[in-house]
């Protein structure tokens, strides 16, 4: 830590050895003066050494004080960032809740009664198409604004298994949605498929992967679903 290498104990041992040597040789005026000079020199060196030690300690204390200030500043900044992030997350959660509530009201106000009509409504609202069988509209949607629908569908193991272990493309998933809609058109539906604006994904005839891809579509776009 310190730039000097000779310790106080080492310096004292050297000086004492010199003094013992002088005494053992017999004291004369010259040798006595030499002893006095050695003692005086030792005191000066000890004083210098002590000053250097004190200076090093002052420097070290200053460095520690500066580092403590930096750490306090960093801690304060981190707390501010955490507070801002917490507030942002809270606001985001509220906005997501409000958004879903608006979507539920939209489903109710349009008199949507089934999963099939929900799918038709989504196509009209988000793809500006009048037919769920509009393959080009699906491909365009899943390649652009609906890209996250494609991503979320590909996160489902049942969807991948049903697609021979491969991830869907915009092309294949478009065909999947159209096939599901055609299957829904061939079956009757009941008013129990919608409850309080929630789309109930438990229609007879839907496979687990069908439910997953429908959930990926509706949930990603903000519509509330229930798989129970």
C-alpha positions as CSV (number, residue, x, y, z in Angstrom):
1,X,0.0,0.0,0.0
2,X,2.9,2.4,0.8
3,X,5.8,3.2,-1.5
4,X,8.5,2.7,1.1
5,X,9.8,-0.7,2.0
6,X,11.8,-0.3,5.3
7,X,9.6,-0.7,8.4
8,X,10.0,1.2,11.6
9,X,11.1,-2.0,13.4
10,X,13.7,-2.8,10.8
11,X,15.2,0.7,11.0
12,X,15.4,0.6,14.8
13,X,17.1,-2.8,14.7
14,X,19.8,-1.4,12.3
15,X,20.4,1.7,14.5
16,X,20.6,-0.4,17.7
17,X,23.1,-2.7,16.1
18,X,25.3,0.2,15.1
19,X,25.1,1.7,18.6
20,X,26.0,-1.6,20.3
21,X,29.0,-1.9,17.9
22,X,30.2,1.5,18.8
23,X,29.9,0.9,22.6
24,X,31.7,-2.5,22.3
25,X,34.6,-0.8,20.5
26,X,35.1,1.6,23.4
27,X,33.8,5.1,23.7
28,X,35.9,8.2,22.8
29,X,34.9,11.7,22.1
30,X,34.8,10.8,18.4
31,X,32.8,7.7,18.8
32,X,30.4,9.4,21.2
33,X,29.8,12.1,18.7
34,X,29.2,9.3,16.1
35,X,26.7,7.7,18.4
36,X,24.9,11.0,18.9
37,X,24.8,11.6,15.1
38,X,23.4,8.1,14.6
39,X,20.7,8.7,17.2
40,X,19.9,12.1,15.7
41,X,19.8,10.6,12.2
42,X,17.5,7.8,13.3
43,X,15.1,10.3,14.9
44,X,15.1,12.3,11.6
45,X,14.4,9.2,9.6
46,X,11.7,8.1,11.9
47,X,10.1,11.5,11.8
48,X,10.3,11.5,8.0
49,X,8.9,8.0,7.9
50,X,6.1,9.0,10.2
51,X,5.2,11.9,8.1
52,X,5.1,9.7,5.0
53,X,2.9,7.2,6.8
54,X,0.5,10.0,7.8
55,X,0.4,11.4,4.3
56,X,-0.4,8.0,2.9
57,X,-3.2,7.6,5.4
58,X,-4.6,11.0,4.6
59,X,-4.5,10.1,0.9
60,X,-6.2,6.8,1.5
61,X,-8.9,8.4,3.6
62,X,-9.6,10.9,0.9
63,X,-9.8,8.2,-1.7
64,X,-12.2,6.2,0.5
65,X,-14.3,9.3,1.1
66,X,-14.5,10.0,-2.6
67,X,-15.5,6.4,-3.3
68,X,-18.2,6.5,-0.7
69,X,-19.6,9.6,-2.3
70,X,-19.6,7.9,-5.7
71,X,-21.4,4.8,-4.2
72,X,-24.0,6.9,-2.5
73,X,-24.6,8.7,-5.8
74,X,-24.9,5.5,-7.7
75,X,-27.2,4.0,-5.1
76,X,-29.5,7.1,-5.3
77,X,-29.6,6.9,-9.1
78,X,-30.4,3.1,-9.0
79,X,-33.3,3.8,-6.6
80,X,-34.6,6.5,-8.8
81,X,-34.5,4.2,-11.9
82,X,-36.2,1.5,-9.9
83,X,-38.9,3.9,-8.7
84,X,-39.4,5.1,-12.3
85,X,-39.5,1.5,-13.6
86,X,-42.0,0.5,-10.9
87,X,-44.2,3.5,-11.8
88,X,-43.9,2.7,-15.5
89,X,-44.8,-1.0,-14.9
90,X,-47.8,0.1,-12.8
91,X,-49.0,2.4,-15.5
92,X,-48.5,-0.2,-18.2
93,X,-50.4,-2.8,-16.1
94,X,-53.3,-0.3,-15.7
95,X,-53.3,0.6,-19.4
96,X,-53.3,-3.2,-20.3
97,X,-56.3,-3.7,-17.9
98,X,-58.1,-0.7,-19.3
99,X,-57.4,-1.9,-22.9
100,X,-58.8,-5.3,-22.3
101,X,-61.8,-3.9,-20.6
102,X,-62.5,-1.8,-23.7
103,X,-62.1,-4.8,-25.9
104,X,-64.6,-6.8,-23.8
105,X,-67.1,-3.9,-24.1
106,X,-66.4,-3.9,-27.9
107,X,-67.3,-7.6,-28.0
108,X,-70.5,-7.0,-26.0
109,X,-71.6,-3.9,-28.0
110,X,-71.3,-5.7,-31.3
111,X,-73.4,-8.6,-30.1
112,X,-70.7,-11.2,-30.6
113,X,-72.0,-14.6,-29.5
114,X,-69.5,-17.2,-30.6
115,X,-65.9,-18.0,-31.3
116,X,-66.6,-18.0,-35.0
117,X,-68.2,-14.5,-35.0
118,X,-65.3,-13.3,-32.7
119,X,-62.9,-14.5,-35.4
120,X,-64.9,-12.7,-38.1
121,X,-65.0,-9.6,-36.0
122,X,-61.2,-9.6,-35.5
123,X,-60.6,-10.0,-39.3
124,X,-62.9,-7.0,-40.0
125,X,-61.3,-4.8,-37.3
126,X,-57.6,-5.7,-37.7
127,X,-57.3,-6.8,-41.3
128,X,-60.0,-4.6,-42.9
129,X,-61.3,-7.7,-44.7
130,X,-64.8,-8.9,-45.0
131,X,-63.9,-12.6,-45.1
132,X,-62.0,-14.8,-42.8
133,X,-61.0,-16.9,-45.8
134,X,-59.1,-13.9,-47.3
135,X,-55.7,-15.7,-47.4
136,X,-53.7,-12.7,-48.7
137,X,-55.1,-10.5,-45.9
138,X,-54.0,-13.0,-43.3
139,X,-50.5,-13.3,-44.7
140,X,-50.1,-9.6,-44.8
141,X,-51.4,-9.2,-41.3
142,X,-49.2,-11.9,-39.8
143,X,-46.1,-10.5,-41.6
144,X,-46.7,-7.0,-40.3
145,X,-49.0,-5.7,-37.6
146,X,-49.8,-9.3,-36.4
147,X,-46.2,-10.5,-36.3
148,X,-46.5,-11.0,-32.5
149,X,-49.5,-13.3,-33.0
150,X,-47.2,-15.5,-35.1
151,X,-44.5,-15.4,-32.4
152,X,-46.9,-16.2,-29.6
153,X,-48.4,-19.1,-31.5
154,X,-45.0,-20.6,-32.2
155,X,-44.2,-20.5,-28.4
156,X,-46.9,-23.2,-27.8
157,X,-45.7,-26.8,-27.8
158,X,-49.0,-28.2,-28.9
159,X,-49.0,-25.9,-31.9
160,X,-45.5,-27.0,-32.9
161,X,-46.3,-30.6,-32.4
162,X,-49.4,-30.3,-34.6
163,X,-47.2,-28.7,-37.3
164,X,-44.8,-31.7,-37.3
165,X,-42.4,-29.9,-34.9
166,X,-41.9,-26.9,-37.2
167,X,-42.5,-23.3,-36.4
168,X,-45.4,-21.8,-38.4
169,X,-44.8,-19.2,-41.1
170,X,-47.2,-16.4,-42.0
171,X,-48.3,-18.7,-44.8
172,X,-48.9,-21.8,-42.8
173,X,-50.6,-20.0,-39.9
174,X,-52.9,-18.2,-42.2
175,X,-54.1,-21.5,-43.6
176,X,-54.5,-22.8,-40.0
177,X,-56.8,-19.9,-39.1
178,X,-58.8,-20.3,-42.2
179,X,-59.2,-24.1,-41.6
180,X,-60.3,-23.4,-38.0
181,X,-62.9,-20.9,-39.2
182,X,-64.3,-23.3,-41.8
183,X,-64.6,-26.0,-39.2
184,X,-66.5,-23.6,-36.9
185,X,-68.8,-22.7,-39.8
186,X,-69.8,-26.4,-40.2
187,X,-70.8,-26.7,-36.5
188,X,-73.6,-25.1,-34.5
189,X,-72.7,-22.7,-31.7
190,X,-74.4,-21.6,-28.5
191,X,-74.5,-18.3,-26.6
192,X,-72.3,-19.9,-23.9
193,X,-69.2,-19.2,-26.1
194,X,-69.1,-15.5,-24.9
195,X,-69.4,-14.5,-21.3
196,X,-69.0,-10.9,-20.0
197,X,-67.1,-10.0,-23.1
198,X,-64.7,-12.9,-22.7
199,X,-64.2,-15.4,-25.5
200,X,-64.6,-18.9,-24.2
201,X,-62.2,-21.2,-26.1
202,X,-63.9,-24.5,-25.3
203,X,-66.0,-25.1,-28.4
204,X,-66.6,-28.8,-29.2
205,X,-64.5,-29.9,-32.1
206,X,-61.5,-27.6,-31.4
207,X,-58.2,-29.4,-30.9
208,X,-55.7,-28.3,-28.2
209,X,-53.6,-26.7,-30.9
210,X,-56.6,-24.9,-32.4
211,X,-57.3,-23.5,-29.0
212,X,-53.7,-22.4,-28.6
213,X,-53.6,-20.5,-32.0
214,X,-56.9,-18.9,-31.3
215,X,-55.7,-17.8,-27.9
216,X,-52.5,-16.4,-29.5
217,X,-54.6,-14.3,-31.9
218,X,-57.2,-13.0,-29.4
219,X,-54.9,-12.4,-26.4
220,X,-52.2,-10.7,-28.4
221,X,-54.8,-8.3,-29.9
222,X,-56.1,-7.5,-26.4
223,X,-59.2,-9.6,-26.3
224,X,-60.0,-11.5,-23.1
225,X,-60.2,-15.3,-23.4
226,X,-61.0,-18.2,-21.1
227,X,-59.8,-21.7,-21.8
228,X,-61.6,-23.4,-18.9
